[in-house]
Amino acid sequence: MKKIVVLGGGYGGVLTAKKLAKKFKKSSDVEITLIDRKPYHTLLTELHEVAANRVEEDSVKIDLKKIFAGRKVNVVLDEVDTIDFEGKKLNAKNKDYDYDYLVIGTGCKPSYFGISGAEEHAFPLWSFEDAVHLREQIRGMFMKGVQQTDPAIRKEMLTFVVVGAGFTGIEMIGELAEYKKELCKENYIDESEVRLVVADMAPKILPILPDKLIKKAEKHLGKLDVEIVTSAQITGVTPNGVILGEKGEIASRTVIWTAGVEGSELVGKLDVAQQGRKRIVTNDKLQSVDHEHVYVVGDNIFFIPEGEERPVPQMVENAEAAAPIVANNIWADVTGNNAHKKYKPTFHGCMVCIGSRYGVANVGMPGKMFAMSGFFAMFIKHFINCFYLVQVAGYNKVFSYCMHEFFNVKNNRSFLGGHFAKRSPNFWLFPLRIYIGYMWLSQGLEKLPKVWKNPSDIFLIPPKVVDGVTAASQAVTDVHNTVDASSAASAVQGASTAIQALPVPEFITKMMNWSMDLMFYTSDGGYTTLATVFQTAMVLGEVVFGTLLILGLFTALSSVGTVAMGAMIWVSGMAPYEMLWYLAGGIALIGGSGSTLGADYYVLPRLKRIWKKIPIVKKWYIFND
């Protein structure tokens, strides 16, 4: 029995174990074990979303046993203390584990560079627990700050500093800038009291990106009221702030540390060749240069590809590219029938989100990269995340990810805003709104030329009662109008075959006859001027309400208007049974259906803000929050 042990349930470890399971699914003499001290895989690139309360905690975790359900991988919860490379044994807290082939993918931990007080007083963001702890710290500072009467202490509590202006730091400060608005509203704090700062020793933020994207990122951070401090020599962190060398000290109770990473504690203790902050030196087969039965994956790799000057970056794409190479080479070792593959990584760029709605991305192929920002950059980021999740947990996690990112969003914190928010059934009403809007509009446009040509030609109001029978059931129109929802449903084809209309209670019919005699009919059986005005208004109403429904503008009023028109057609005795669709659909659309892919999404919040500023509205509380 050949024993393969994958150490670490991070990006590299999970992908490698899945590739190995696929390679050896028919091999009964191979045992694959994945060891991690946690029962879940953490999406480290999304931790800032939990820390700033954009998504729920479980959105960044995937159960390891779910990932490997039905696959030839034993998931073991344990913590390895040391590795005996000569004896091929892992010494862990619960027991020892023998191996024939070992894959090291234990990832990294924060690096504090020996800066005084950083490890003791700063808040790291490198694990699920870090994200949850930081979220509670941020919320706690707002809750305590609002009760603090000492201006200096209150200012410290409401000042937040992120040290490190790389990907993690910029994503964290951008997310926090959005979260600030919610917390200020919840705790009755003026936004101007909250200070957000991102500081770095480098001369610019996001140095891996081209300058034009850096400028866009800086501009967006400026809109979020984030202060950027670069070329700052961070010399210390205290319980009450961070010292930026010659640039002075920023008083803050929350200093978030994202300034860099180094190899895990275990890797730091291993007797293997290491470079670049505790990364294991490998050959082009991703084997440790000291032990051919030990492979390295993910952030633990230190390998400089041929023709390059720098080692492969510590990015998720590196883990995705390395995993199949490691799996293939172990398979080649075990079977002896295949050649080793060389690791020749090709990186396709990087994406950074600055809050939930804006991002910058530099993606493409080596030598041909495309700079993107805004909507397209965010789309690329979510697409890449889904691509990774498909490999890890298939449809299950992709669906869960989409629910958290687009449908269960809070306060419209998504690059799609609240258009797809699953707070109400409005999303599913979108097709109905377009359909009903189109039907009303098409009918109105068909009748409009008739009204325009001869306004006195009344065709929507039935003739006066003749011989005791309602003329509504006697009206004769063309074949097309016999199926028009707002035309005479009781019209006859060729004056003989009648279309059945919705029944109308007798007492309503009597009231309608009385009111129409009063307003629409002359003594000689003709029509009044009011009848002409009414018919013109009905046709224009069909056009206007239909257009508004399609645009999603003032949909509540438009829906009420369509229901009212349908009701008038019904009480006149001229409504076909299909009018029931119009009535039911119109009622369903009243509840804010324009907030999904409609103009109401943009217009109503602005009108609401204007409305709330009117003195009498404020005085009598004639608004909702």
Secondary structure, DSSP 4 states (H G I P E B T S, - for coil): -EEEEEE--SHHHHHHHHHHHHHTTT-TTEEEEEEESSSEEE-GGGHHHHHTTSS-GGGGEEEHHHHTTTSS-EEEE--EEEEETTTTEEEESS-EEE-SEEEE---EEE--TT-BTHHHHSEE-SSHHHHHHHHHHHHHHHHHHTT---HHHHHHHTEEEEE--SHHHHHHHHHHHHHHHHHHHHHT--GGG-EEEEE-SSSSSSTTS-HHHHHHHHHHHHHTTEEEE-S----EEETTEEE-GGG-EEE-SEEEE-S-EEE-HHHHHSSS-EETTTEEEB-TTSBBSS-TTEEE-GGGEE---TT-SSPPPSSHHHHHHHHHHHHHHHHHHHHSSSPPPP------EEEEESSSS-EEEEEEETTEEEEEETHHHHHHHHHHHHHHHHHHHHHHHHHHHHIIIIIS-STT-STTTTTT-TTSTHHHHHHHHHHHHHHHHHHHHHHHHHHHH-TT---SSPPPPBTTB-GGGT-B--TGGGG-TTS-TT-EETTTEEPPPPP--HHHHHHHHHHHHHHTB-TTS-B-HHHHHHHHHHHHHHHHHHHHHHHTSSHHHHHHHHHHHHHHHHHTT---TTHHHHHHHHHHHTTTGGGSSSTHHHHHHHHHHHHHHSHHHHHTT----
